[in-house]
Amino acid sequence: MADACFSAETLDDVMRSAIAGIQEHGVPISPSKGPAVELIGVLIEIANPRARLSRTETRGKSFSCLGELCWYLAGSNDLSFISYYLSAYKRLADGNIIFGGYGPRLFNWRGVNQLENVITVLRGRPDSRKAVIQLFDAHDIAKEYNDVPCTCTLQFMKRDGKLHMLTNMRSNDAWLGLPHDVFCFTMLQEIVARAASVELGTYKHSVGSLHLYEKNSKGVQRFLAEGWQSNTPMPPMPVGDPWPGIALLLEAESAFRTAASFDAARLDDVDPYWADLIRLLQVFRCKNDKDPETIETLRGRMSSKIYYPFIDKALSGLR
């Protein structure tokens, strides 16, 4: 394939192009996780990073995407945390942790808060090319672990009043991993943009091995056969310091996941953006508790209709 570059406005549109490209031009490989088809050296570009949630029946994974983001932001690599949202992580654990978990690497990697570092760099030197977070480490292949990072680096560049992000992946599953990665990384991009007082730019995602596993072929075909609302972005994150909203999001997430108490009345004084994300986490708790009545109430309190399809899907599973 001469040009392994896929560019579109939204996650769904770029996924469709990338998957079709793999199917048409990919080469068979036999990695440890089973037979797959691969493209080498791929660049994916999403012009509107807020269009980060798949709007399809098969890949619309708002709850697990948001749960994984919270796992990162909490600085955690705890198995029980992430397996509440994504049970597949149980197969990747070393004891009670996920060795390759991104949370500690973002916020406390060998004593360094990498996310804080890049924000400081961008505030002090707008044209800097040093605002880079390293996730894959030389120690990751010095021993055998059940999970090591698929992501090598996250680079943030402030240009023309906008924050652009470039992610470099050593390996990426275009079906399972890509939707979660794009969601989490573009959310980090918007968090950094707000913290650095700059607008959101484009998102670029470079992959050494972009692949599809043979075992997921039926799901992939269902995805390609679906239609979707191709340009339905999330609302903009509120302008200003994002960390108070993130702190409340993480407090609520922990309460819902552990079935502890959380005073929902507190959301009356919170920006609707953060209140909606918190209510989504509560919807997931109610889905697990088989409580459609509370989900209906939460739906009525959402500020953005973009989340209705995900809530309605949760409700449909309980009726």
Rosetta blueprint (number, residue, H / E / L):
1 M L
2 A L
3 D L
4 A L
5 C E
6 F E
7 S E
8 A E
9 E L
10 T L
11 L H
12 D H
13 D H
14 V H
15 M H
16 R H
17 S H
18 A H
19 I H
20 A H
21 G H
22 I H
23 Q H
24 E H
25 H H
26 G L
27 V E
28 P E
29 I E
30 S L
31 P L
32 S L
33 K L
34 G L
35 P L
36 A E
37 V E
38 E E
39 L E
40 I E
41 G E
42 V E
43 L E
44 I E
45 E E
46 I E
47 A L
48 N L
49 P L
50 R L
51 A L
52 R L
53 L L
54 S L
55 R L
56 T L
57 E L
58 T L
59 R L
60 G L
61 K L
62 S H
63 F H
64 S H
65 C H
66 L H
67 G H
68 E H
69 L H
70 C H
71 W H
72 Y H
73 L H
74 A L
75 G L
76 S L
77 N L
78 D E
79 L H
80 S H
81 F H
82 I H
83 S H
84 Y L
85 Y L
86 L L
87 S H
88 A H
89 Y H
90 K H
91 R H
92 L H
93 A L
94 D E
95 G L
96 N L
97 I E
98 I L
99 F L
100 G L
101 G L
102 Y H
103 G H
104 P H
105 R H
106 L H
107 F H
108 N L
109 W E
110 R L
111 G L
112 V E
113 N L
114 Q H
115 L H
116 E H
117 N H
118 V H
119 I H
120 T H
121 V H
122 L H
123 R H
124 G H
125 R L
126 P L
127 D L
128 S L
129 R L
130 K L
131 A L
132 V E
133 I E
134 Q E
135 L L
136 F L
137 D L
138 A H
139 H H
140 D H
141 I H
142 A L
143 K L
144 E L
145 Y L
146 N L
147 D L
148 V L
149 P L
150 C L
151 T E
152 C E
153 T E
154 L E
155 Q E
156 F E
157 M E
158 K E
159 R E
160 D L
161 G L
162 K E
163 L E
164 H E
165 M E
166 L E
167 T E
168 N E
169 M E
170 R E
171 S E
172 N E
173 D E
174 A L
175 W L
176 L L
177 G H
178 L H
179 P H
180 H H
181 D H
182 V H
183 F H
184 C H
185 F H
186 T H
187 M H
188 L H
189 Q H
190 E H
191 I H
192 V H
193 A H
194 R H
195 A H
196 A L
197 S L
198 V L
199 E E
200 L E
201 G E
202 T E
203 Y E
204 K E
205 H E
206 S E
207 V E
208 G E
209 S E
210 L E
211 H E
212 L E
213 Y E
214 E H
215 K H
216 N H
217 S H
218 K H
219 G H
220 V H
221 Q H
222 R H
223 F H
224 L H
225 A H
226 E L
227 G L
228 W L
229 Q L
230 S L
231 N L
232 T L
233 P L
234 M L
235 P L
236 P L
237 M L
238 P L
239 V L
240 G L
241 D L
242 P L
243 W H
244 P H
245 G H
246 I H
247 A H
248 L H
249 L H
250 L H
251 E H
252 A H
253 E H
254 S H
255 A H
256 F H
257 R H
258 T L
259 A L
260 A L
261 S L
262 F L
263 D L
264 A H
265 A H
266 R H
267 L H
268 D H
269 D H
270 V L
271 D L
272 P H
273 Y H
274 W H
275 A H
276 D H
277 L H
278 I H
279 R H
280 L H
281 L H
282 Q H
283 V H
284 F H
285 R H
286 C H
287 K H
288 N H
289 D L
290 K L
291 D L
292 P H
293 E H
294 T H
295 I H
296 E H
297 T H
298 L H
299 R H
300 G H
301 R H
302 M L
303 S L
304 S L
305 K H
306 I H
307 Y H
308 Y H
309 P H
310 F H
311 I H
312 D H
313 K H
314 A H
315 L H
316 S H
317 G L
318 L L
319 R L
